[in-house]
Amino acid sequence: MDGLAFKDLLGMIIPLLGGLGLFLYGMSVMSDGIEKSAGNKLEKIIEKLSGNIFKGVLVGAIVTVAVQSSSATTVMVVGFVNAGIMNLTQAIGIIMGANIGTTVTAQLVSINLTALAPIAIAIGSGIKIFGKKNKQIILGEIILGFGMLFLGMDIMKEALSPIKEMQAFTNIVADIGSGTVLGTIEGFLVGLILTTLVQSSSASTGILVALALAGALPIEAAFPVLLGTNVGTTTTALISSVSANRTAKRAALMHLLFNVVGTIVFIIFFSKLTMNIVTSISDDPARQLANAHTFFNVINTLILLPFAGLIVKAVQKMLPVTEMEREEAMFGKKYLDDRMIETPAIAMGQVVKEVLHMGNLTKMSLESSVDAVQNNNPKAIEKTLKLEKTINALEHEISEYLIKLSNTSIDFEDRQMIDGLFSTINDIERVGDHAENVAELAEFKIENNVHFSEKAVVEMEEMVEKVVQSYTLAMDAMKEGDRHKAQKVVEIEGVIDEMEKTLRKKHIQRLNDGRCETSAGIVFLDLLSNLERVSDHASNIALAVLDVKNN
């Protein structure tokens, strides 16, 4: 027949959407399982193996295969560039690799494993429901997701089978597959718009494979559309970077430039060669489509890899680093990105780094406030007060991030860690408050021309040294999960308590003997009190480390 009735069209669209939803959900379940099994290894792999651009390509491909999302990989890269862990040249290598890694999805679904879908769903569900150990449950999720992915693909294929009878569709396919410039542009725009609308290259690729499996989309027509989806996938990162920082914008822009330039070069020089290769390898349209997808991204990477530096320079020219950006990189939020919540294992590692960053800023604030007291330094007071605002803002942002993270599918150990981090950031923020108190004491000391006795200065320096040692050791214990260091902090806290009592008694005696001014005595005693409270909070941080390790 020449067309389909409206109810027939509706009967095609509803199962298509249902199949697409099942396909995407299955992919999500499978990638979540892979991600959980990898834990924070993915993050460590990126950090250790991204030393040069060639390793970066390999890492980008591997990580994207694991998380099944080039966008998620790009988000990780943005966080690492923000943190100074890698530069933009290394980042573009990972982005190139992510393009290759994302083609594995098309390769996977182009293989006709529909018969295995019900078996995989049955086995995966059984393991997930009846599994006792966490590893068993994760394995069940991976198998279950695999089955749902292929079942969704089969539903899409069946839903799209009648489309071959639509005259309008066959005309469009004929135009796109004609090999003309106009037809290629038309196919490219279809792929670009489709991927931009669904905001998922996996979804658009899945639809193309389903059409190919249904016999409705020959490779001649599928290939121009596929080129459009490769550029369309960059719009996800571009849209999400609109409200993000400039580093995120640079990463998104690099992705866009890489894909656009690669597509132009590929269309001019390699289209016919690729078509000849994929059609000679297989007669199956779905396999041809998957192979063309892989060839495009591999060849694109090989061509542009030597010019990665030029792409980086172009992006830096378009979006130069500002003075405000340099200051934010030093003092502001460094590691948190809401898009990273989609990969909880990575997000957990990032939030721990952000807490450590907050802790380092608080240490800077404490040392600056002590400098203000010891040397009557107004600039140090100003620095402490500025840092205190940053610390307060970080506590709020980290708390919100931890709440979002706790609502994801994380295991019991991660939930314990989140509970510990809530208390830890509260303790770190309180240390910042005490640093602010010390800075205010310094301000009073300067304004009222207060002077400490030589004995008081020596005692203050001893107390400061012990307190800073305690706080530094607590942060190291948290960073390394070191029980020995954490226990050492608890022991030092007892020493500081005794020191505070002893120094307080000595100073009161000096006041009684008239060897110290009253105003100096008040400042000194308040200083001792604030320093002692800092050691209390350092001890709390250490106890949180011991508590996690004990459980």
N, C-alpha and C positions, 0 to 999 in steps of 0.2 A: 504493500500500500504506500501511497505518497506521503502520508503523515500519520500522526498519532492523535487520537481524541484526547481531550483535556484530562479525562479520568485516567486514561492510559499513561499520560505524561506524569500525572500526580502519582500514579502507581509505580512509576520508575524513580521519581525524585525521593519519595519517602524511604524506600529501602536503600537507595544510594546514600542518603544522609545517615541512616542507621548503620549501614556497613562502614561508612567513613568514620563515624563515631567509635564503633567497635575496633576498627583498625588503629585509630589514634590512641584509644584507651589501652589496647593491647600493647602498643609500642611503649606507652608510658609505664605500664606495669612491668614490662620486661626490662626497660632501661633503669627503672627504680631498683629492681632486684639486682641488676648488674652493678649499679652504683653502690648499693648497700654492701654487696660482697667485696667491693673494692675499698670501701671506707674512705679514709683520707689519703689512700695511696695515689689516687688520681692527682691530687694537689701536689704531692711530693714528686710524682713523675714529671709534672709540668715544670716545677721549680728546678729540679736537678738536671733534666735533659734538654732544657731550652737554652743551653749555653751558646749555640750558634743557630743560624737560620735553617740549616739542613736538618739538624736534630729537631728544631721547632716544627718543621713540616711533618716529621714522623710522629712527634708527640701530639700534634693537632689532630692527625688522622686517628691515632689510637684512642685518644680521649673522646673524640666525637663518636666513634663506633660504640664506646661504652655508654655514653649518655644519650646517644641517638638524637643529638641536637647540636648543629653548628652554632646556633644562637647562644646556647648555654656555654659552649666552649669560648665564644667571643666575650661573653660576660666575665668569665674567669680571667681571661687575658687582660681585660680592662682593670680588674682589681689588682693584678700583679704589676701592671705598668704604673698604676697609681701608687703602689707601695714601693716602687723603685726596684722591684725584684728582677724585672726585665725591661729592656728598652723597646722602642717601637719597631726596630729592625727584627728583633727576636719575635715580637708580637705578630708581625705580618707573616712570619714563617708558620706560626701556629694557625693563623687564620687561613692560610693557603692549605695547610694540612687538614683543617676542619672541612674545607670544601671537598677534599678527597674522601674523608671519613663518612660524610653524609651520603655518598653514593652507595654505601654498603646496604642501606635500606632498600634501594631500588633493586640491587642485585639479589637480596634476600627474597623479596616478595615476587620477583619475576620467576622464581622457581616454583613449579606447581606442586605444593605440599599440602594442598587442601585436604586430602584424605587423612593426613596426620593431625589436623586441627582438633577434631573431637577427642582423639586419644590424648593429645597434649593437654587439653582443657581438663579432661577427667583426671589424668595423673597429677597435673599441677594443682588442681583444686584439692585432691586428696592429700597431697604432701603439705599444702598450706594449712588445711583445716586440722589435720591430725598430727602434723609435725610438732615435736616437743622442743627441739633445739632451734635457736635463731637461724643457724645456717640452713637447716632443713626448710624452714618457712621461706627464706630468701630464695632457695632453689625452686621451691614450689611456685613462687611469684614469677620467676624467669620463665619456667615451662608454661605456666598459665598464660602469661602475656604473649608468648610465642604462638600458642594455640588461638587466642583471641585475634591476634594480628592477621593470621591466615584465614580465619573464619570471616572476619570483616572484609578481607580482600575478595573472598569468594562471593559474599553477598553483593559487593559492589559490581563484580563481574556480571552476575546474573541480572542485577538491576539495569545495567547498561547495555545488555544484549539487544533489546529492542531498538536502540538508538540507530542501529545500522539501517533501519527501515525509514528513518526520517530523511526526506529529500533535502531539507535545508542543511542538515548536519553533513550529509554526504557531499553536498556542494562546497561547503566550507573546507572539509577535509581535502577535496580535490584541488581547491584553490591553493591551500597551504602547501600541499605536496607537489604542486606543479613545478617547483624548482625555480620559479621566477623571483625577481627581487621583491615585487609587490607581495607575492605569496609568503616569502620568508619573513618579511616585515609583519604581515598579518599574523602569522603563527607566533612570532616573537612577542607581539603585543598581547596575544591571547594568554600566553604563559606568564608574562609579566603581570597582567591584570589579575589573573586567577590567583597567583601566589600572593600578591599584595592584598587581595580581598580575604583569603583564608588565613593569611599570616602564618603559613607553614609550608615550607618546601616539601616536607614529608607528605603532607596531605595532597598537594597538587601532583607530586610524583606518583603517589598511590592511585590517584584518579587516572592518570595517564597510563599506568601499568594495567589497571582494571579495564580501560578501554582497549588496550592492546590485547589483553587476554580474551576479551569479548569479540575480538576480530573486527573492531570498529575503527582502529587507528593504526594504519601502516606506518612504518618507520619514516617514510618520506615526509609525512605530515607531522609525526610526533617530534621529529628532531628540532625543527624551528621553535615549536612550543617549548621544548625542553630548554633551549637556550634562553628563552624568556623567563622560565622559572628560576634559572641560575642568577639572573639579575634581580628578579622579583624577591628572592630570599634576602637580599640586602636591605630591603625596605623595612623589614622587621626591626633590625638593629638601628636603622636611621630614625624610625618613628620613636623607638624607645629612648633614643639618645637626645631627643628634643629637650627634655627636662633634666637631662643628666649633665655631668661636668664635661669639661672640654676634652679630657682624656678619652671619655666614652665616645664623644663626637669624632675624635681622630680615628679611633679604632673602627667605627662604623663607616667613616669616609674612606679609610684604607680598603675595607671590604668592598665598598661600592666601586672604587677606582679599579681595583684588581679584577673584579668580575666584568665590568663594562669594557675595559681595555682588552681583557682576554677574550671576551665574546666577539668583539670587532675583529681582532686578529684571527680568531678561529674561523669565523664566517668567511673571511676573505681567502685564507690559505689552506684550511684543513677540513672544511665541510665535506667535500667530495671524497677525500681520502678516508675520512672516518666512516662515511656511508658505505664505501666499498669494503672496508675491513669488517664492519659489524654484520653486513649482509652475507659475507663469505664465511664468517664464523658460525652463524646460526640462521635458520629459517623461521624461528619463533619470533614474532613481533615484540613480545614482552622481553625476551632475552636481548634482542637487538636494541631496544630502548634502554635497558639497564646498562649494556655495554657502551652505548653511545654516551650515556651520562658519565660513566667512569672515564672513558677516553677524553671527553671534553675537559674534565677537571684535572686529570693527570697531565695532559698536554699543556693546558693553560698554565699549570704550576711550573712545568719544566721551562716554558717559554719566558715567563715573567720572573722566575726566581732570581736570575742575574740582575734584574732591574728593580729588585725590592727596595734598594736604597733610594732610588729615584722616586718611587711611590711615597716612601716615608718623607723625603724632603719636600715633595709636592704638598703633602698633607700639612707638614709643619709650616709651610709658606701660607697655606690657606687659613690655618688656625694656629698662629704663633702663640707661644707661652707668655702669659701676662704676669705682672708682678703679684697680683692678687692670687693667681693660681699657684705661684711658688710658695706663698705664705700659707695657703690652704693645704698644700701638700705636706708642709712641715707640721702644722698645728691642728688641722681639721680632721674630719673623718677620712680614713684611708682605705679601709678594706670592705666596708659593707655596701651591698648592692641588692635591692629587693629582688631583682631578677635571678640572683643566685639562690634564692629560697627554693627554686625549682630543682636544685641539686643539693639536698640537705647535707650530704657528707662534706661537700666543698664549703657550704655555708657555715658549718660548725667550725671548720678550721679557720675560716675568715673571721668569725666573731671572736674566737679566742685571740687571734692576732690583734683585733681591734681593742680588746680589753687590755692586752699587754701594751699597746700603743697609748691607751688612756693612762695606764700605770706609769709609763715612761714620762708622759707629760706631767703627771702629778709629782714624780720625783724631781723633774726640772723645777716645778713650782716650789717644792719644799726647799731645794738647794738655793733657789733664788731668794726666797724669803729669809733664809738663814744668812745669806750674803748681805741682805739689806740690814739685818740687825748687827752683824759683826762689823760691817764697813760703812754704816750710815749711807747706804747707796739708794738714792731715790729711783734710779732706773730699774733696779732690781725689784723695788716695790711695784712699779708700774707693770713689769713683766709678770710678776706673780698674780696680780689682779686680772690681767688679761688672760693668763692661762686658766685661772679659776672659772672664767666664763666658758672657755672651751671645754673644760672638764665637765662642767654641769650639762652642757649641751650634749656631750658624748654619752654621759650616763643616760640621758633621756632617749637618745637614738639607739643605743645598745639595748636598753630595756625593751623598746618597741620591737626591735629586730628579734630578740630572744622570744618574745611572745608569739610573733609570726612563725618562728622556727619551731616552737613547741607544738604548733598546730599542724605540723607536717608529719609524714610517716617516718619517725625516728625510733630507734630502739631504746630499751630501758637505760642502758649506760649513758646514751646521749641526753636523755631526760634528767638523769642524775647530774650530769655535767652542767646542763642549763640551770638547774636549781642552784648549784654551787656558784655559777657565774653571776646570778642575780645578787647573791650576798657579797660576792667579791667586788662587783662594781660599786656597790653601796659603800663598802669599806674604802675603796680607792677614792671615791668622791669625798668621803669624810676626811681622808688625809689631805685632800685639796682644801677643804674647809679650814683645817688646822694650819695649813700653810698660809692661807689668807689671814687667819688670826695673827700669825707670827709677823706677816707683812704690816699689819695694822699696828702691832707693837713697835715695829721698826719706825713707822711713821710718827708715832707718839714720841719715841726716843729722839728722833731727829728734831721734831718741832719744839720739844721742851729741853733740848740740849742735855739729855740724860747721859751719864757716863757710868760704865761698869768698873768695878775695881779689878785689878790685875788677877786676883784670885777668882773672881766671878767669870772673867773672860776664859781662863783656863778650864774651869769647871764646865762652862757652856760648850766649849769646843769638844770636850770629852763626851758630853751627853749627845751632841749633834752627831759626832762620828759614829757612836754606837747605834743611834736611831736610824741614820741613813744606811748603815750596814744591815740593820734588821729589815728595813723596807726593801732594799735592793735584793737581799737574799730571798725574801718572800716572793718577789716578782720572778726571780730566777727559778724558784721551786715550782711556781705555777707554770712557767714556760716549759720546763723540762719534766714536770711531774715527778720531781725528785723528793722522795720521802726524807732522806737524810738532811737535805737543806731545810725542808719544812720543819723538821724536828728541831734543828739548830735555831730557827727563828723563835720557836716557842721557848727554848731555853734562854735565848738572849732577852726575850721580853721580861722574864723573871729578874734578870740582872738589871735591866733598865728600871724596873719598878723599885728595886732596892736603891739604885743610884739616885732616882728622883727623890726618894724619902731622905736619903743622906744629905744630898745637896740642899734640899729644902731646909733641913735642920741647921746646916752650916750657915746658910744665908740669913735665916731668922736670927741666928746668934750674932752675925755681923751687924744686922740692923739694931739689935739690942745693945751692942757694944758701941754703936755710933760710928762704925767703920764703913757704913754704906748709906747713901742717900735713900730717903723713903721712896721717892719716885723710881729710882733704879731698882729698889727692892721689889716693888710691885711688878715692874716689867719683867724682871728676872724670874720671879715666881710664876707669873703667867706663862712665860716662855717654857719653863720646866714642865708645867702642866700640859701644854699643847704638844710638846715633844713626846711626853710619856703616852699621851693618847694616840699619837702616830704609831708608836710601837705596839699598842693594843690592837690597832687595825691591821698592822703587818702580821701580828700573831693570828688574827682571824682569817686572813688570806691563807696563811700556812696551814691552819687547821682544816680549811676547806679542801686543800690538796690532800691532807692525810685522810680526810673523811671519804673522798672519792676513791682513793687507793684501797682503803679498808673494805669498801663495798664492791 
